[in-house]
Amino acid sequence: MDFNILMFVPTICSVLALLFAAYTAQKVMKEDEGNDTMKEIALAIRTGANAYLRRQYKGVAKFFVVMFFILLGLSFTGLLTIFVPFSFLTGGFFSALSGFIGMRIATAANSRTANAASHSLNKGLRVAFSSGTVMGMVVVGLALLDLGNWYFFLNWFYSALPDAQKVVSISTVLLTYGIGASSMALFARVGGGIFTKAADVGADLVGKVEAGIPEDDPRNPAVIADNVGDNVGDVAGMGADLYESYVGSIVSSATLAVAAGLGVKGLLFPLLLAGVGILASIVGTFFIKTKENASQRSLLGALRRGTYLSAAIVIVAAYFLVINILGQEYLGLYFSVISGLIAGVLIGYFTEYFTSDTYKPTQNLAKTTSTGAATVIIGGLSLGMMSTAVPVIIVGVSVMASFFVAGGTANYNMGLFGIGISAVGMLSTLGITLATDAYGPVADNAGGIAEMAGLNHEVRERTDALDSLGNTTAATGKGFAIGSAALTALALIVAFQQQIQTIATGMGKPDIFNLSILNPPVLIGLFIGAMLPYVFAAMTMSSVGKAAQLIVVEVRRQFKEIAGLMEGTGKPDYAACVDICTRSAQKEMVMPALLAIAAPLVVGFLLGVNGVAGMLAGTTISGFILAVMMANAGGAWDNAKKYIEAGNLGGKGSDAHKAAVVGDTVGDPFKDTSGPSINILIKLISTVSIVFGALILNIALM
């Protein structure tokens, strides 16, 4: 195929994704929203979510303006190209836009899902999954569209340069594009995570534990804030998060393709693979459906059917891509793609195993509630720690396999490109993987609306089944994001080393790196890097705790002061809790974000480039393991509670249930705030190090 035609393929695939998202959104909007009470509740949730995002985007815009002028100043000094500040802005803008669109469809689909569930479980699943499909397709569509447009523009702008110099110039801009996406993702994940978990924890502690009223009871003043939080944290925040993961894997592998000597075709190959993944994801969405009264195992099977089919399509298509784009001699890269895909599927499966109440680990965790909250917390921590072994082994095997099958023994840089392209392979089917993740918060909201609107108990049973499945698929989505973060971070570390080496050689310092573990700056950097995810997690956990305390005080006040509230004759002040969560999230998200940006600069100025390299390695290793532990422990605690609420071990209201609620409350910030934010931290620290690498080097050599 002519190369000039190939350049249009990623854009065509991205446009198809966006058109399919628009078509699916239209289908969702045609569904009946339900009765007037359901519409009123949905409007309150939608209003609160929109108000939060408006305030968040105004605050984040100030950060982007400051960073834009800093990057612009560095470009005037010659340390960066002039396009870097602008690629930074577009990365952040499209990351925010993908989250915003996903949230809008989610807040429109919640009541429609509840109403659909009143007809059948399958119809409820289809509506909720369709809204998730919109989120998934918007993320991959916007990401590939923006990257494709940058590629076209830069290929034209640098057309007069020799091919070798041109691909280096293009890859540098694409790589630094990721800092904008990562910055926006961190603000969205941390801010949204603080909001949603503060509301959730506050509502559970006072409502379920103290007052003994059901979850999502309309008498609870924090219930609307809790449902708003599902959208701003688990939809908008998660969309921005996985947008950043997707972009990061593509741009890092494109950079490694250049270092491997694959030229312009190697630079384009990750974009083409991502485009094929979009088409495969669209096909897979049509195969997700279930029967009435399906078990959790059957529901999981329905979602796996679509994701596995998409992966199979990519496996077949990737072969022809490698042969026709790169050539027969690079067939080993095809097996690198397969390695990433298999690693992603295995991480997803074992995440389900450790977090779904279909399997023994979560069922055994639920049984620990018989002796109180302390034992369920101990059991959850133990489960989370044990669950880290399998993903580490999977990623380790994938890295080794990808390196060697790509020809790493003969060409080291080609082996590194194999690792990078395996991350693209893992995330190539993100369109459908994200759809199975994003549908969960919609099902959760639907259950809340069903409870508050007083729908039949059968409806709540169906939405609870979908919600429980959503907890597992959300954990799977986090597993994909965390696994790809580890592979992408490895590629970014190599990109940092290669960029600094190139600049230092030009300055007459070719021996700038001494990466021996016995080199003090490297060793100190390793310790600092290993510590950073824990400090970051502590800051975000503390932020959730502070905001939750304010919610607890407010809910207690309303229960005490509003006449007839507990009897159902008084009306709670929902807006007060929404406002508390909004203000707290905006205030508390600043310091964790600044830590991610300041750490590589401080380490670089004090310890030089060797210290930064050590820090990146330490952050990647400890961050990957900590993120897996927190996400899986939190998911297991949540599903242990759901397992009891399904009528096991005494059911709702029992002592076992009360203990499980405490465990779930502890796990909420684990799985929805700190854990998923750490994978962004890993990549943001790496991209900041690359963007400011020249400045760090110049100061180190002064």
Secondary structure as UniProt FT lines:
FT   HELIX           3..6
FT   TURN            7..8
FT   HELIX           9..29
FT   HELIX           36..76
FT   TURN            77..78
FT   TURN            82..83
FT   HELIX           84..117
FT   TURN            118..119
FT   HELIX           121..157
FT   TURN            158..160
FT   HELIX           163..203
FT   HELIX           204..211
FT   TURN            215..216
FT   TURN            218..219
FT   TURN            221..222
FT   HELIX           223..231
FT   HELIX           232..237
FT   HELIX           238..259
FT   TURN            260..261
FT   HELIX           263..285
FT   TURN            286..287
FT   TURN            292..293
FT   HELIX           296..321
FT   HELIX           322..326
FT   HELIX           328..330
FT   HELIX           332..355
FT   TURN            357..358
FT   HELIX           360..367
FT   HELIX           368..371
FT   HELIX           373..386
FT   TURN            387..388
FT   HELIX           389..405
FT   TURN            406..410
FT   HELIX           412..427
FT   TURN            428..429
FT   HELIX           430..452
FT   TURN            453..454
FT   HELIX           457..506
FT   TURN            507..508
FT   TURN            510..511
FT   TURN            517..518
FT   HELIX           520..561
FT   TURN            563..568
FT   HELIX           574..588
FT   HELIX           590..645
FT   TURN            646..647
FT   TURN            649..650
FT   TURN            652..653
FT   HELIX           655..669
FT   HELIX           670..674
FT   HELIX           675..691
FT   HELIX           693..700
//
